[in-house]
Amino acid sequence: MTYTPERTAELEILGLFNLDSAQEGLKIHKDASPHLIDAAQRLYEKGLTTQADGGYLTSLGRDAAEHAQALLLILAPTQGA
């Protein structure tokens, strides 16, 4: 399995969710980049979000977002490197 541009866009959206609050969702506006609009639609179709334009994370979506955000932290450049 490779990181395609489509998967990368999905990971990008999952990284935007605030995991500190289940009451906070996302809204991908019509004037957003087409790759983000399409990624939001795919996340919805996969059952990770409640709306095709973002919405809230489902239980599975929360798990995915936690893993995605953890990976971003792990891969982030370290201070002083």
C-alpha positions in Angstrom: 0.0 0.0 0.0 1.4 3.4 -1.0 0.6 7.0 0.0 -1.3 8.2 -3.0 -2.3 11.9 -3.3 -5.8 10.9 -2.5 -4.8 9.1 0.8 -2.5 12.0 1.7 -5.5 14.4 1.3 -7.6 12.2 3.5 -4.8 12.1 6.2 -4.6 15.9 5.9 -8.3 16.3 6.7 -8.1 13.8 9.6 -5.2 15.9 11.0 -7.4 18.9 11.1 -9.9 17.5 13.6 -9.6 18.7 17.2 -9.5 15.4 19.2 -9.9 17.3 22.5 -13.6 17.9 21.8 -16.2 15.6 20.3 -18.4 18.7 19.9 -16.1 20.3 17.3 -16.4 19.3 13.7 -15.1 20.5 10.3 -16.8 22.2 7.4 -15.1 21.9 4.0 -16.4 24.8 2.0 -17.3 24.7 -1.7 -14.4 27.1 -2.4 -11.9 24.7 -0.8 -9.3 22.9 -2.9 -10.9 20.2 -5.0 -8.6 17.6 -3.6 -9.8 18.4 -0.1 -13.5 18.4 -1.2 -13.0 15.0 -2.8 -11.1 13.7 0.3 -13.9 14.8 2.6 -16.4 12.9 0.4 -14.3 9.8 0.5 -14.0 9.9 4.3 -17.7 10.2 4.5 -18.2 7.2 2.2 -15.8 5.2 4.3 -17.9 5.9 7.4 -15.2 8.1 9.1 -17.2 11.3 9.2 -20.9 12.2 9.5 -21.2 14.5 6.5 -19.8 14.6 3.0 -18.4 18.0 3.7 -16.8 17.2 7.0 -19.1 17.1 9.9 -18.1 15.1 13.0 -15.9 12.1 13.4 -17.6 8.7 13.8 -16.1 6.3 16.3 -14.1 4.7 13.5 -13.1 8.2 12.2 -11.9 9.2 15.7 -9.7 6.1 15.8 -8.3 7.0 12.3 -7.7 10.6 13.3 -5.9 9.6 16.4 -3.6 7.4 14.5 -3.1 10.0 11.7 -2.3 12.7 14.2 0.1 10.5 16.1 1.9 9.6 12.9 2.3 13.3 12.1 3.8 13.9 15.6 6.2 11.0 15.2 7.4 12.1 11.8 7.7 15.8 12.7 11.2 17.1 12.7 12.8 17.1 16.1 14.0 20.3 17.7 17.7 20.9 17.2 18.0 18.3 14.4 
